[in-house]
């Protein structure tokens, strides 16, 4: 079976992708910042600009997931720079390695995020296109939004794009998956939703009407493998379930799955979130409706298209 080199392979998504690839018989090698003699591990140092050339030479595919967690820390200016650099510098190192190392890599599948898009547009806008966004959701041809996450996602995708250039032996097929809020019992956003539910409190954020474009981690892992196995895929795709839900719906559905009707719904005011999270509160309160139509038109079938099915089968 082919060999897949994964950056960021020990994270939430990387772990799920690795597990699925190995279950299908692929050989998986993790590109890690820590040196290890363990089979299946290779070393790179993004700051030093070094990478295991053997790992590049032997890979048939690269899945690029590396990047500092967007929600792991409060957004200081230095933290925002770290979030950007961890994505663009790691991409640049991969591009350089592919240029300099004879290789057989057929495709690069890179993570991106729906942070590319801004907030849903006001339905009363005079712009007909903006009205469409309210009902249909953002699509891959929509421009990046000029805020921190929008410009970061644009720089992220631009930094890996040179792998497609017909120079220095590159010309690789590239797929960028713009990932929504990932639901997994192993951590991520769902962990934060579960904290208040430990005392049977369903904590709705703000007014709870903001739309969340989410994806089950099992479908996301499946989508990365699908991108490897289907040569017709190239360019950017939204990695979101076809049924976005409001913050209130997600919160109460999760509570229903855990406790039936035996919980209390409470609201966390916007000003409290702004005090707690600073600039990051913009993302928590932002409504972003994103379309999954393009990936569905490419033949991908979601196993967990609805929020209730996803949450009720995650073994929470």
C-alpha positions as CSV (number, residue, x, y, z in Angstrom):
1,X,0.0,0.0,0.0
2,X,1.1,3.6,-0.5
3,X,3.0,5.6,2.2
4,X,1.5,8.7,3.6
5,X,3.6,11.3,5.4
6,X,1.6,13.4,8.0
7,X,2.6,16.6,9.6
8,X,0.7,17.5,12.8
9,X,-0.1,13.8,13.0
10,X,-0.4,13.6,16.8
11,X,-3.2,16.2,17.1
12,X,-6.9,15.6,17.2
13,X,-7.5,15.3,13.5
14,X,-4.1,13.8,12.7
15,X,-4.7,10.9,15.1
16,X,-8.1,10.2,13.5
17,X,-6.6,10.3,10.0
18,X,-3.7,8.1,11.0
19,X,-6.0,5.5,12.5
20,X,-8.2,5.4,9.4
21,X,-5.3,5.2,7.0
22,X,-3.7,2.3,8.9
23,X,-7.0,0.5,9.1
24,X,-7.1,0.6,5.3
25,X,-3.6,-0.7,5.0
26,X,-1.6,2.4,4.3
27,X,1.9,2.9,5.7
28,X,1.9,6.0,7.8
29,X,4.9,8.1,8.8
30,X,4.5,11.0,11.2
31,X,6.7,14.1,10.7
32,X,7.5,15.3,14.2
33,X,9.4,18.1,15.9
34,X,10.8,15.5,18.4
35,X,13.5,13.2,17.4
36,X,12.6,9.5,17.6
37,X,14.1,6.2,16.5
38,X,10.6,4.7,16.6
39,X,9.5,3.2,13.3
40,X,7.0,5.4,11.6
41,X,8.4,8.7,12.9
42,X,10.6,11.2,11.0
43,X,12.0,14.5,12.2
44,X,11.8,18.1,11.0
45,X,12.7,21.4,12.5
46,X,10.7,24.2,11.1
47,X,12.7,27.0,12.7
48,X,16.0,25.5,11.5
49,X,14.6,24.7,8.1
50,X,15.5,21.0,8.2
51,X,13.6,17.9,7.3
52,X,14.2,14.2,7.0
53,X,14.8,13.8,3.2
54,X,14.2,10.1,3.4
55,X,10.7,10.7,4.6
56,X,10.0,13.0,1.6
57,X,11.7,10.6,-0.9
58,X,9.6,7.6,0.3
59,X,6.2,9.2,0.6
60,X,3.5,8.7,-2.0
61,X,1.2,11.3,-0.4
62,X,1.6,14.1,2.2
63,X,-1.2,15.2,4.5
64,X,-0.2,18.6,6.0
65,X,-2.0,19.4,9.3
66,X,0.8,21.2,11.2
67,X,-0.2,24.5,12.9
68,X,-0.5,26.0,16.4
69,X,-3.9,25.6,17.9
70,X,-6.0,28.7,17.2
71,X,-8.1,28.4,20.4
72,X,-5.4,27.1,22.7
73,X,-4.3,30.4,24.1
74,X,-5.6,34.0,24.3
75,X,-4.8,36.0,21.2
76,X,-1.9,38.3,22.0
77,X,0.0,39.8,19.0
78,X,2.8,37.3,19.6
79,X,0.4,34.4,19.7
80,X,-1.3,35.5,16.5
81,X,2.1,35.7,14.8
82,X,2.9,32.1,16.1
83,X,-0.4,30.9,14.7
84,X,0.4,32.3,11.3
85,X,4.1,31.3,11.2
86,X,3.4,27.8,12.3
87,X,1.3,27.3,9.1
88,X,3.2,29.3,6.5
89,X,6.7,28.3,7.5
90,X,5.9,24.6,7.8
91,X,4.3,24.8,4.3
92,X,7.3,26.6,2.9
93,X,9.6,23.9,4.3
94,X,7.6,21.2,2.6
95,X,7.7,23.0,-0.7
96,X,11.4,23.5,-0.4
97,X,11.9,19.8,0.5
98,X,9.8,18.7,-2.5
99,X,11.9,20.9,-4.8
100,X,15.2,19.7,-3.5
101,X,14.5,16.0,-2.9
102,X,13.8,13.5,-5.7
103,X,10.4,12.1,-4.7
104,X,7.3,10.2,-5.9
105,X,4.7,12.3,-4.1
106,X,1.4,12.3,-6.1
107,X,-0.6,14.7,-4.0
108,X,-0.5,17.0,-1.0
109,X,-3.7,17.3,1.1
110,X,-3.5,20.4,3.3
111,X,-5.6,21.5,6.1
112,X,-7.2,25.0,6.0
113,X,-10.2,26.4,7.9
114,X,-13.5,28.1,7.4
115,X,-11.9,31.0,9.2
116,X,-11.3,31.9,5.5
117,X,-14.9,33.3,5.5
118,X,-16.3,36.2,7.5
119,X,-19.6,36.4,9.4
120,X,-22.8,35.6,7.6
121,X,-24.1,38.7,5.8
122,X,-27.2,40.6,7.0
123,X,-30.3,39.1,5.3
124,X,-31.6,42.7,4.8
125,X,-28.5,43.7,2.8
126,X,-29.1,45.2,-0.6
127,X,-26.5,43.0,-2.1
128,X,-28.2,40.0,-3.8
129,X,-25.1,37.9,-3.4
130,X,-25.0,38.5,0.3
131,X,-28.7,37.4,0.5
132,X,-27.7,34.1,-1.1
133,X,-25.1,33.6,1.6
134,X,-27.7,33.6,4.3
135,X,-29.6,30.6,2.7
136,X,-26.9,28.8,0.8
137,X,-23.8,29.4,2.9
138,X,-20.3,30.4,1.9
139,X,-18.8,28.6,-1.1
140,X,-15.2,28.0,-2.0
141,X,-15.0,30.8,-4.6
142,X,-15.9,33.5,-2.0
143,X,-13.0,35.7,-1.1
144,X,-11.1,35.5,2.2
145,X,-12.3,37.9,4.9
146,X,-10.0,40.7,5.9
147,X,-9.7,39.8,9.6
148,X,-7.1,37.8,11.5
149,X,-8.4,34.3,10.7
150,X,-9.3,35.3,7.1
151,X,-5.9,36.6,6.3
152,X,-4.2,33.8,8.1
153,X,-6.2,31.2,6.1
154,X,-5.4,33.0,2.8
155,X,-1.7,33.1,3.7
156,X,-1.9,29.4,4.8
157,X,-3.3,28.2,1.4
158,X,-1.0,30.5,-0.5
159,X,2.1,29.1,1.3
160,X,1.4,25.5,0.2
161,X,0.1,26.5,-3.3
162,X,3.6,26.4,-4.9
163,X,3.5,22.6,-4.8
164,X,1.3,22.8,-7.9
165,X,3.8,24.8,-9.9
166,X,5.4,23.2,-13.0
167,X,8.9,24.0,-11.8
168,X,11.7,22.1,-10.1
169,X,9.9,18.8,-10.3
170,X,6.8,19.9,-8.4
171,X,3.5,19.9,-10.2
172,X,1.7,18.0,-7.4
173,X,-2.1,17.7,-7.1
174,X,-3.1,19.9,-4.1
175,X,-6.3,19.7,-2.1
176,X,-7.0,22.2,0.7
177,X,-9.8,21.2,3.1
178,X,-11.3,24.2,4.9
179,X,-12.3,22.6,8.1
180,X,-15.3,23.7,10.3
181,X,-15.7,23.1,14.0
182,X,-14.6,19.5,14.6
183,X,-16.7,17.4,16.9
184,X,-14.8,14.6,18.7
185,X,-15.0,13.0,22.1
186,X,-11.2,13.3,22.2
187,X,-11.1,17.0,22.6
188,X,-11.4,20.2,20.5
189,X,-14.5,22.4,20.7
190,X,-16.7,19.7,22.1
191,X,-14.6,19.5,25.2
192,X,-15.6,23.1,26.0
193,X,-19.3,22.4,25.4
194,X,-19.1,19.5,27.8
195,X,-17.6,21.3,30.7
196,X,-20.7,23.1,32.0
197,X,-22.8,20.0,31.2
198,X,-20.8,18.2,34.0
199,X,-23.3,20.0,36.3
200,X,-26.2,19.6,33.8
201,X,-26.0,23.2,32.6
202,X,-26.4,23.8,28.8
203,X,-24.4,27.0,28.4
204,X,-25.6,28.9,25.3
205,X,-23.1,31.5,24.1
206,X,-24.4,35.0,23.5
207,X,-27.9,34.8,22.1
208,X,-27.2,31.3,20.7
209,X,-28.5,32.2,17.2
210,X,-25.0,32.2,15.6
211,X,-24.7,29.4,13.1
212,X,-21.9,26.8,13.6
213,X,-20.6,24.9,10.5
214,X,-19.3,21.7,12.1
215,X,-18.0,18.3,11.0
216,X,-17.8,14.9,12.8
217,X,-14.1,14.0,13.2
218,X,-14.9,10.6,11.6
219,X,-16.2,12.2,8.5
220,X,-13.2,14.6,8.4
221,X,-10.7,11.8,8.6
222,X,-12.7,10.0,5.9
223,X,-12.5,13.2,3.7
224,X,-8.7,13.4,4.0
225,X,-8.5,9.8,2.8
226,X,-11.1,10.5,0.1
227,X,-8.9,13.3,-1.2
228,X,-6.0,11.0,-1.5
229,X,-7.9,8.3,-3.3
230,X,-9.8,10.4,-5.8
231,X,-7.6,12.1,-8.3
232,X,-10.5,14.3,-9.6
233,X,-10.2,16.4,-6.4
234,X,-8.0,19.5,-6.5
235,X,-8.3,23.0,-5.1
236,X,-10.2,24.0,-2.0
237,X,-13.2,22.2,-0.5
238,X,-15.3,23.1,2.6
239,X,-14.9,20.3,5.1
240,X,-18.2,20.9,6.9
241,X,-21.3,18.8,7.4
242,X,-24.3,19.7,5.1
243,X,-26.4,20.7,8.1
244,X,-25.0,23.7,10.1
245,X,-26.8,24.4,13.3
246,X,-27.1,27.3,15.7
247,X,-25.0,27.4,18.9
248,X,-28.2,26.9,20.9
249,X,-29.2,23.9,18.9
250,X,-25.8,22.3,19.2
251,X,-25.7,22.9,23.0
252,X,-29.2,21.6,23.7
253,X,-28.8,18.6,21.4
254,X,-25.6,17.7,23.3
255,X,-27.5,18.1,26.6
256,X,-30.4,15.9,25.3
257,X,-28.0,13.2,24.2
258,X,-26.4,13.1,27.7
259,X,-29.4,13.8,30.0
260,X,-32.6,13.7,28.1
261,X,-34.7,16.6,29.4
262,X,-32.9,16.7,32.8
263,X,-30.7,19.8,32.3
264,X,-31.0,23.6,32.6
265,X,-30.3,26.0,29.8
266,X,-28.4,29.1,30.7
267,X,-27.0,31.9,28.6
268,X,-23.5,33.3,28.8
269,X,-23.7,37.0,27.9
270,X,-21.6,38.4,25.1
271,X,-19.8,40.9,27.3
272,X,-18.7,38.0,29.6
273,X,-17.2,36.1,26.7
274,X,-15.4,39.3,25.6
275,X,-13.8,39.7,29.0
276,X,-12.9,36.0,29.2
277,X,-11.6,35.5,25.6
278,X,-10.6,38.9,24.4
279,X,-10.4,39.2,20.6
280,X,-11.1,35.4,20.2
281,X,-14.7,36.1,21.4
282,X,-15.4,37.4,17.9
283,X,-15.0,33.9,16.6
284,X,-17.2,32.3,19.3
285,X,-20.0,34.8,18.7
286,X,-19.7,34.9,14.9
287,X,-22.3,33.2,12.7
288,X,-20.7,31.4,9.7
289,X,-22.9,29.3,7.4
290,X,-20.7,27.3,5.1
291,X,-21.8,25.1,2.1
292,X,-20.8,21.4,1.8
293,X,-22.1,21.2,-1.8
294,X,-18.8,21.1,-3.7
295,X,-17.4,18.1,-1.8
296,X,-20.8,16.4,-2.1
297,X,-20.8,17.1,-5.8
298,X,-17.3,15.4,-5.9
299,X,-18.9,12.2,-4.7
300,X,-18.2,12.4,-1.0
301,X,-20.9,10.9,1.2
302,X,-21.2,11.9,4.9
303,X,-21.7,9.2,7.4
304,X,-22.8,11.8,10.0
305,X,-24.6,14.6,8.2
306,X,-26.9,15.5,11.0
307,X,-26.0,16.8,14.5
308,X,-28.1,14.4,16.4
309,X,-26.6,11.3,14.7
310,X,-23.1,12.7,15.2
311,X,-23.4,13.5,18.9
312,X,-25.4,10.3,19.8
313,X,-22.8,8.0,18.2
314,X,-19.6,9.7,19.6
315,X,-19.8,7.6,22.8
316,X,-19.6,10.6,25.0
